[in-house]
Amino acid sequence: MEKAKISASQLFILMVLFELGSALLVPLAIDAKQDAWLAILLGMLISLILLFVYHQLYWYYPDLLPTQYMQRILGKGIGTILGFIYILYFMYDASRVLRDFGEMLLAFAYPDTPLFIANALLMLVIIYTIRKGIEVIVRSGELLFLFMYVLAIIGFILIISSGLIHVANLKPVLEDGMLPVLKVVFTQTLYFPFTEVIVFTMILPYLNNPKKAKITMFCATGLSGINLVITMLINISVLGVNLTSRSQFPLLSTVQTIQVADFLERLDVFFMLAMVIGIFFKISVLFYAAVIGTANLFKVKSPSRLSYPLGLVVLFMSITIASNVQEHLHEGLRVVIFILHIPLFAIIPILLLLIAFLKNRKKLRG
């Protein structure tokens, strides 16, 4: 670990930017149709249970990275392997978000630009930021957080002013009952984006006031969840369920419909700026966790040296991860959740907490 400290407010801002990240980009929970907002809300509320698990592990080992306390809980051999699996996952997730960015940029403004060039430009900026350390990342977040919210508020006001909201598109509520909504919750929204914050277990040891960790994590997840619920309510009420489900980037389609007084239109740049900010911080956090985790696991004294080689790996993974955008989205929304998210976000952390609890109880008795 580098010798740095961050405040609870900085952690809060970073978590909100991370959770909004690429979640604003895709038609989140649209399998629940007009009840997508409810699936997001329930996913956020249930995710607080897993966030409590992550916090308890941090509470048992406040000064250790997960790559360290996994070795204490499971032994050096199994703990090292498990820590390496999480590092690989962070790199894989970073490459997926980078691919989201590239596809968005090409679809939005640069259809003739190679995907590699678009991804490489963002990756170079991220590598530069990571080399400067966690304090530079959180300070950048403080600057851009307010800017992103100003854009969101202006966009919301313009959508209302344009008279685009049709509340009838949100009805009937629970048309097919609660079961389809719960299915979406436990296969999608519980894991993406809310429990992806497991990556912040790599950053919590930098917190200057450990007592504020739990409330900060809960509040950040709550605000992110409310923002995503409002976004999906707007998307469905403006576009309708069918158009939202068919749109590759529904929020972009919503923003493109804004027209005020026959002259204020084509405000796609609002969407673009907000997405670039969110995606930049999401990749930065994932990549930073992979870098310091690798440095810790393999005893590298200067973590910044790893940023270039690992950055190249993430860049090339983002290109080779799927042959086209449809395959990429299918893999992310259908396949990855069952193979990676459920075991890495839910099963393994609960088992780790159970073993840590038993070990610490024995120590207390001793």
C-alpha positions, 0 to 999 in steps of 0.5 A: 500500500502507498502511504496515503489517506482519504476522508469519508466524504471522498470515499462517498463521492468515489463510490457514487461515481463508481456505481453510476459509471456504466450502469447509466449506459445500459438498459438496466433491469429492463427484463422487468419491463415497466417495473425495472425501477422497482427491480433496481430499488430492491436490488439496492436494498438487498445489496446492503446485506452484502455490503455489511459482509464486506464491512465486517471483513474490513472491521476484523482486518482494518489495516489489511488489504483483502489479498492479505486477510484472505491469506490469514483466513484461509492460509497462505496457499489458498488465500494467495490463489483466491486473492489472485482470482479477485485481481483477475476479476478486477482487470476483467471488469475494467476491460468490460467497462472500457469496452462499454466506453469504446462502443459508446464513443464509436456509436455516438460520434466516431463511427470510423475510428478503430475501437483500439484507438478510442480505448487506448486514449482513455487507458493512457489517461487512467494509467497516468492517474493511477501512477499519481496515487489514490489521493489524486483519484479522489481529488479528481472525483471531488472536482467532477462529482459536482459537475456531473450532478449539475449536468444531470439536474439541467438534463432533468429540467430540460426533459420536464420542460420538453413535455416528454414524460408520459406516466402512462408508460409506467403502468400497469405496475406489477402486471405479471406479479412480483416473481419476474421482478425478483428474478431480475433482482437476484440475477441482475441488479443485486450484482450490477452495479451495487455489489461491484463495490466489493472492489472498495475493500481494496481502498477501505484501508486508506480511510482516515476514519474507519468508524465512518466506513459502514455509513459511508458505504450505505449512503453512497449505495443509497444515493446511487440506487435512487439516481438509477431508479430516477433514470430508469423511470425517465427512460421508460416514461419518455421512450416506453418499454419497447424502445428502451429495451431495443435501444443500445443506450436508452439514456442517450436516446432519451436525451436526444428527444429533448427539444425546448422552444424549437431551438434547444436540441441535440444535447447529446454532449450532456450525456457524453460528458456524464458517461465519460466521467462515470466510466473514467472513475469506474475503470480507475478504481478497478484498475487501481485495485488490480495494481495494488493487489498485484503489488501486495501479492507479489511483493512489488515495492513500487506499485506504479511500475505495474500500471503500464504492463497491467494497463496493456493487458486491460486494453487488449482484453477490452478488444478481444473480450467479444467480437461485437457489441451484441456478444459483449452485452450478452456476456455481461448481462447473462453469462458473467453474473452466474459464473463470476458475480454470484460466487465472487460477490456473495458466496465467497465473502460470506464464507470468508466472514464465517471463517473469520468470525470463528477464528476471532471468537477463538482468539477472544476466548483465548 
